[in-house]
């Protein structure tokens, strides 16, 4: 194929697939921006608020930006369940190998390239925890880093959760697609949804009353068995949409905006008041916060899918589509810049006597563009060719 301006433009295009839902790209962009903002706050959290407004820290949403991962989980649950439950024509034969190959091409190539670069020292300014490298590489290759330490790049943990969901999804959603008892299927998904918060509550009880973030993350946040409620919430949305004719109330004109407003209100009510994970984490916070977020994000997603409106048009804009396109590359790669940029900026900002709020804003203004440029290079150099190959598999 000749390299022409038209071919280059097509390769660099940020538009989603023709059959996609543009508003979901907006949600994906919000998810990665929340994660980036979370990591912008890491070296500025302390006894004083980052952005004080009266007695409230206006940076609370950024500090709680770890919730972006839960939004990613909801989106994954919706998209995977929808693809598995969509109607097939008589000539179609579903194959597990076909499904797994497409999932592999979506996730693994960029992940393995980035893992190799980090472990080999290709990212020369980034230091990971040394020791027992071969064993650690082996379990990262097998996506077991949600149970074993994700100590090359901490953000790798959620890929372990995602991959396990991909493996169990056909066992759940193919039978659901075949069942005629829609209410029973919905009830089964609801039962799955409550398993993680119950397990988190029981695990928290076994750990005692004082659970710090490191323990919470290792025991209650990272393991797949404790963190798949977001994916089930997204899958429930897909199930409702796929069986829309059996739920006439889904066509009520006021339902979509009501879902958007109530979901947004629930998410902001959880994330805005104060940082959730900075002190000892209570049993209620540990067991219910991510479940509440999953429910809120699922309502927002359902509102986006049911009926176009002003909000879904805003979520379909080019800025958000651009960040949606880079979201996976950004998620994998941004962590290596967090400490190095701070090391370079902090002495200069402190020497100038900048207040904490100004330091945070300056750091964020440099961190996000830096990560974006690097993620764009990784996306178009490594990720995009495999996405094109995946798109050719029918």
C-alpha positions as CSV (number, residue, x, y, z in Angstrom):
1,X,0.0,0.0,0.0
2,X,1.4,3.4,-1.1
3,X,2.3,5.9,1.7
4,X,0.2,8.9,0.7
5,X,-1.1,11.9,2.7
6,X,-4.5,10.2,2.5
7,X,-3.2,6.9,3.9
8,X,-1.3,8.7,6.7
9,X,-4.4,10.7,7.5
10,X,-6.5,7.5,7.7
11,X,-3.9,5.8,9.9
12,X,-3.8,8.8,12.3
13,X,-7.6,9.1,12.3
14,X,-9.1,9.2,15.8
15,X,-12.7,8.3,14.9
16,X,-14.1,5.1,16.5
17,X,-15.5,2.2,14.6
18,X,-18.6,2.9,12.5
19,X,-20.8,0.6,14.7
20,X,-19.5,2.2,17.9
21,X,-21.3,4.5,20.3
22,X,-19.4,7.8,20.3
23,X,-20.5,8.8,23.8
24,X,-18.8,5.8,25.2
25,X,-15.5,7.1,23.9
26,X,-16.2,10.2,25.9
27,X,-16.6,8.1,29.0
28,X,-13.4,6.3,28.2
29,X,-11.6,9.6,28.0
30,X,-13.0,10.7,31.3
31,X,-11.8,7.5,32.9
32,X,-8.2,8.0,31.8
33,X,-8.2,11.7,32.7
34,X,-9.4,10.7,36.2
35,X,-6.5,8.3,36.5
36,X,-4.0,10.9,35.3
37,X,-5.4,13.4,37.8
38,X,-5.2,10.9,40.6
39,X,-1.5,10.4,40.0
40,X,-0.9,14.1,39.7
41,X,-1.9,14.5,43.3
42,X,0.4,11.8,44.8
43,X,3.2,14.1,45.9
44,X,1.0,16.9,47.0
45,X,-1.2,15.2,49.5
46,X,-0.5,15.9,53.1
47,X,-1.9,17.6,56.1
48,X,-3.2,20.7,54.2
49,X,-5.6,20.7,51.3
50,X,-4.2,20.9,47.8
51,X,-6.9,23.3,46.5
52,X,-8.6,24.8,49.6
53,X,-12.0,26.2,49.3
54,X,-13.2,27.1,52.8
55,X,-12.9,23.8,54.6
56,X,-13.2,21.7,51.5
57,X,-10.4,20.5,49.2
58,X,-11.5,21.1,45.6
59,X,-8.9,18.6,44.5
60,X,-10.9,15.8,46.1
61,X,-12.2,14.6,42.7
62,X,-8.6,14.4,41.5
63,X,-7.4,12.6,44.6
64,X,-10.2,10.1,44.2
65,X,-9.4,9.7,40.5
66,X,-8.6,6.0,41.0
67,X,-12.4,5.7,40.2
68,X,-11.4,6.0,36.6
69,X,-10.4,2.3,36.7
70,X,-13.9,1.5,37.9
71,X,-15.3,3.4,34.9
72,X,-13.0,1.4,32.6
73,X,-14.3,-1.8,34.2
74,X,-18.0,-0.8,33.6
75,X,-17.2,0.0,30.0
76,X,-15.4,-3.3,29.5
77,X,-18.3,-5.2,31.0
78,X,-20.7,-3.5,28.7
79,X,-18.7,-4.0,25.5
80,X,-17.7,-7.6,26.1
81,X,-21.2,-8.7,27.3
82,X,-22.8,-6.9,24.3
83,X,-20.5,-8.5,21.8
84,X,-21.1,-12.0,23.3
85,X,-24.9,-11.6,23.5
86,X,-25.6,-9.9,20.2
87,X,-27.8,-11.9,17.8
88,X,-26.1,-14.1,15.3
89,X,-27.3,-15.1,11.9
90,X,-27.7,-18.8,11.0
91,X,-24.3,-19.0,9.2
92,X,-22.4,-17.6,12.2
93,X,-20.5,-20.1,14.3
94,X,-19.1,-18.6,17.5
95,X,-15.6,-19.8,18.3
96,X,-13.7,-19.3,21.5
97,X,-10.4,-19.1,19.6
98,X,-11.7,-16.2,17.5
99,X,-12.9,-14.3,20.6
100,X,-9.6,-14.8,22.5
101,X,-7.5,-13.8,19.5
102,X,-9.3,-10.5,19.2
103,X,-9.0,-9.9,23.0
104,X,-5.3,-10.8,22.8
105,X,-4.7,-8.4,19.9
106,X,-6.5,-5.6,21.8
107,X,-4.5,-5.9,25.0
108,X,-1.4,-8.0,24.8
109,X,1.0,-6.5,22.1
110,X,1.4,-3.0,23.6
111,X,1.4,-4.4,27.1
112,X,4.2,-6.9,26.3
113,X,6.3,-4.3,24.4
114,X,6.0,-1.9,27.3
115,X,6.7,-4.6,29.9
116,X,9.9,-5.5,27.9
117,X,11.0,-1.9,27.7
118,X,10.6,-1.3,31.4
119,X,12.2,-4.5,32.5
120,X,15.1,-4.2,30.1
121,X,16.0,-0.7,31.3
122,X,14.8,0.9,28.1
123,X,13.0,3.5,30.2
124,X,16.3,4.7,31.6
125,X,15.0,7.2,34.1
126,X,12.5,4.8,35.7
127,X,13.6,2.5,38.5
128,X,11.4,-0.5,39.4
129,X,11.7,-2.7,42.5
130,X,14.7,-5.0,41.9
131,X,15.0,-8.8,42.5
132,X,13.6,-12.1,41.3
133,X,13.0,-10.6,37.8
134,X,12.4,-13.8,35.8
135,X,9.6,-15.0,38.1
136,X,8.0,-11.5,38.2
137,X,8.1,-11.3,34.4
138,X,6.6,-14.8,34.1
139,X,3.5,-13.9,36.2
140,X,3.1,-10.6,34.4
141,X,3.2,-12.4,31.1
142,X,0.4,-14.6,32.4
143,X,-1.6,-11.6,33.7
144,X,-1.4,-12.7,37.4
145,X,-0.4,-9.3,38.7
146,X,-3.8,-8.7,40.3
147,X,-2.9,-11.4,42.9
148,X,0.9,-11.2,42.8
149,X,2.6,-7.8,43.2
150,X,2.2,-5.5,40.3
151,X,5.7,-4.1,41.1
152,X,7.1,-3.3,37.6
153,X,4.5,-0.7,36.8
154,X,1.7,-0.5,39.5
155,X,-1.0,0.3,36.9
156,X,-0.6,-3.2,35.4
157,X,-2.7,-4.6,38.1
158,X,-6.0,-3.9,36.4
159,X,-5.0,-5.8,33.3
160,X,-4.9,-9.0,35.4
161,X,-8.6,-8.3,36.4
162,X,-9.6,-7.5,32.8
163,X,-8.0,-10.7,31.4
164,X,-9.7,-12.9,33.9
165,X,-13.0,-11.3,33.0
166,X,-12.4,-12.0,29.3
167,X,-11.8,-15.7,30.1
168,X,-14.9,-16.2,32.2
169,X,-17.2,-13.9,30.2
170,X,-18.2,-16.5,27.5
171,X,-19.2,-18.9,30.3
172,X,-21.6,-16.4,31.6
173,X,-22.9,-14.4,28.7
174,X,-23.3,-17.0,26.0
175,X,-25.8,-19.0,28.2
176,X,-27.5,-15.7,29.1
177,X,-27.9,-14.9,25.4
178,X,-29.6,-18.2,24.9
179,X,-32.0,-18.1,27.9
180,X,-35.6,-17.2,27.4
181,X,-36.2,-16.3,31.0
182,X,-35.0,-12.7,30.9
183,X,-35.9,-11.9,34.5
184,X,-34.0,-14.9,35.8
185,X,-30.9,-13.8,33.8
186,X,-31.1,-10.3,35.2
187,X,-31.4,-11.8,38.7
188,X,-28.4,-13.9,38.1
189,X,-26.3,-10.9,37.1
190,X,-27.6,-9.0,40.2
191,X,-26.3,-11.9,42.4
192,X,-22.9,-11.7,40.7
193,X,-22.9,-7.9,41.3
194,X,-23.1,-8.3,45.1
195,X,-20.4,-10.9,45.4
196,X,-17.4,-8.5,45.4
197,X,-18.7,-6.1,48.1
198,X,-19.6,-9.0,50.3
199,X,-16.2,-10.5,49.9
200,X,-14.6,-7.1,50.6
201,X,-16.6,-6.7,53.7
202,X,-15.7,-10.2,55.0
203,X,-12.0,-9.7,54.1
204,X,-11.9,-6.3,55.9
205,X,-13.5,-7.9,59.0
206,X,-10.7,-10.5,58.9
207,X,-8.0,-7.8,58.8
208,X,-9.2,-5.9,61.8
209,X,-10.6,-2.4,62.1
210,X,-7.5,-0.5,60.9
211,X,-6.9,-1.1,57.2
212,X,-4.4,1.2,55.5
213,X,-4.3,1.8,51.8
214,X,-1.5,-0.6,51.0
215,X,-3.3,-3.5,52.7
216,X,-6.6,-2.4,51.2
217,X,-5.1,-2.4,47.7
218,X,-3.4,-5.8,48.0
219,X,-6.3,-7.6,49.7
220,X,-9.5,-5.8,48.6
221,X,-8.9,-3.8,45.5
222,X,-6.5,-5.7,43.2
223,X,-7.7,-9.3,43.2
224,X,-10.2,-10.2,40.5
225,X,-12.6,-11.9,42.9
226,X,-12.9,-8.6,44.8
227,X,-13.1,-6.2,41.9
228,X,-15.4,-7.5,39.1
229,X,-18.5,-5.7,40.3
230,X,-17.9,-2.9,37.8
231,X,-17.8,-5.3,34.9
232,X,-21.0,-7.0,36.0
233,X,-22.7,-3.6,36.3
234,X,-21.7,-2.8,32.7
235,X,-22.8,-6.3,31.6
236,X,-26.2,-5.7,33.2
237,X,-26.6,-2.6,31.0
238,X,-25.7,-4.7,28.0
239,X,-28.3,-7.3,29.0
240,X,-31.0,-4.7,29.3
241,X,-30.2,-3.1,26.0
242,X,-30.0,-6.5,24.2
243,X,-33.4,-7.5,25.7
244,X,-34.9,-4.0,25.2
245,X,-38.1,-5.3,23.6
246,X,-38.8,-7.2,26.8
247,X,-38.4,-4.1,29.0
248,X,-40.8,-1.5,27.5
249,X,-39.9,1.0,30.3
250,X,-36.5,1.4,28.7
251,X,-38.1,3.4,25.9
252,X,-39.6,6.1,28.2
253,X,-38.3,9.4,26.9
254,X,-37.4,10.7,30.4
255,X,-35.4,7.6,31.4
256,X,-32.1,8.3,29.6
257,X,-31.7,11.9,31.1
258,X,-32.8,10.5,34.5
259,X,-30.1,7.9,34.3
260,X,-27.5,10.4,33.3
261,X,-28.5,12.9,36.1
262,X,-28.9,10.3,38.9
263,X,-25.7,8.4,37.9
264,X,-23.6,11.6,37.8
265,X,-25.1,12.7,41.1
266,X,-24.2,9.4,42.7
267,X,-20.6,9.4,41.4
268,X,-20.0,13.0,42.5
269,X,-21.6,12.4,45.9
270,X,-19.0,9.6,46.5
271,X,-16.0,11.3,45.0
272,X,-16.4,15.1,45.7
273,X,-16.7,15.5,49.5
274,X,-13.3,14.3,50.6
275,X,-10.4,11.9,49.8
276,X,-11.6,8.4,50.4
277,X,-8.4,6.4,50.6
278,X,-5.9,8.7,52.4
279,X,-6.5,7.5,56.0
280,X,-7.5,4.3,57.7
281,X,-10.2,2.8,55.4
282,X,-13.5,1.9,57.0
283,X,-15.4,-1.3,56.3
284,X,-18.2,0.7,54.6
285,X,-15.8,2.5,52.4
286,X,-13.8,-0.6,51.5
287,X,-16.8,-2.7,50.7
288,X,-19.3,-0.2,49.2
289,X,-17.4,2.7,47.6
290,X,-16.4,1.0,44.3
291,X,-19.8,-0.8,44.2
292,X,-21.6,2.6,44.4
293,X,-19.3,4.0,41.8
294,X,-20.0,1.1,39.5
295,X,-23.7,1.6,39.9
296,X,-23.4,5.3,39.2
297,X,-21.1,4.8,36.1
298,X,-23.5,2.1,34.9
299,X,-26.4,4.5,35.1
300,X,-24.5,7.1,33.1
301,X,-23.5,4.5,30.5
302,X,-27.2,3.3,30.2
303,X,-28.3,6.9,29.7
304,X,-25.7,7.4,26.9
305,X,-26.9,4.2,25.2
306,X,-30.6,4.5,25.5
307,X,-31.2,7.9,23.8
308,X,-29.0,10.7,22.3
309,X,-29.2,14.0,24.1
310,X,-27.1,17.1,24.8
311,X,-24.8,15.2,27.2
312,X,-24.1,12.4,24.8
313,X,-23.2,15.0,22.1
314,X,-20.8,16.6,24.5
315,X,-19.2,13.3,25.2
316,X,-18.7,12.7,21.5
317,X,-16.5,15.7,20.9
318,X,-13.0,15.5,19.3
319,X,-11.1,16.3,22.5
320,X,-12.6,13.4,24.3
321,X,-12.4,11.1,21.3
322,X,-8.6,11.9,21.1
323,X,-8.1,10.9,24.7
324,X,-10.3,7.9,24.3
325,X,-8.1,6.7,21.4
326,X,-5.0,7.1,23.5
327,X,-6.5,5.8,26.8
328,X,-5.0,2.4,26.8
329,X,-1.5,3.6,25.9
330,X,-1.8,6.4,28.4
331,X,-2.9,4.0,31.1
332,X,0.0,1.7,30.5
333,X,2.8,4.2,30.2
334,X,2.0,7.4,32.2
335,X,3.2,6.0,35.6
336,X,6.9,6.1,34.7
337,X,6.7,9.9,34.4
338,X,5.1,10.5,37.8
339,X,8.1,10.6,40.1
340,X,10.7,11.7,37.5
341,X,8.8,14.9,36.6
342,X,8.3,15.7,40.3
343,X,12.0,15.2,41.0
344,X,12.8,17.7,38.3
345,X,10.1,20.3,39.2
346,X,9.9,20.2,43.0
347,X,13.2,21.9,43.8
348,X,12.5,24.7,41.3
349,X,9.0,25.3,42.6
350,X,10.0,25.2,46.2
351,X,12.9,27.6,45.6
352,X,10.5,30.1,44.1
353,X,8.2,29.8,47.2
354,X,5.2,28.6,45.2
355,X,2.2,27.6,47.4
356,X,1.1,23.9,47.3
357,X,-1.9,24.7,45.0
358,X,0.3,26.4,42.4
359,X,2.8,23.6,42.5
360,X,0.0,21.1,41.9
361,X,-1.4,23.0,39.0
362,X,2.0,23.5,37.4
363,X,2.9,19.9,37.8
364,X,-0.5,18.8,36.2
365,X,-0.1,21.3,33.4
366,X,3.2,19.6,32.5
367,X,2.5,16.0,33.4
368,X,-0.7,15.5,31.2
369,X,0.8,16.9,28.0
370,X,4.1,15.0,28.5
371,X,2.2,11.7,29.0
372,X,-0.1,12.5,26.1
373,X,2.7,13.0,23.6
374,X,4.5,9.8,24.7
375,X,1.3,7.8,24.6
376,X,0.5,9.1,21.1
377,X,3.9,7.8,19.9
378,X,3.3,4.4,21.5
379,X,-0.3,4.2,20.2
380,X,0.6,4.9,16.6
381,X,3.9,3.0,16.6
382,X,2.9,-0.1,18.5
383,X,-0.8,-0.3,19.3
384,X,-2.4,0.8,16.1
385,X,-1.0,-1.9,13.8
386,X,-2.4,-4.6,16.0
387,X,-5.8,-2.8,16.2
388,X,-5.9,-2.7,12.4
389,X,-5.1,-6.4,12.3
390,X,-7.9,-7.1,14.9
391,X,-10.4,-5.1,12.8
392,X,-9.7,-7.4,9.8
393,X,-10.8,-10.4,11.8
394,X,-14.5,-10.9,11.2
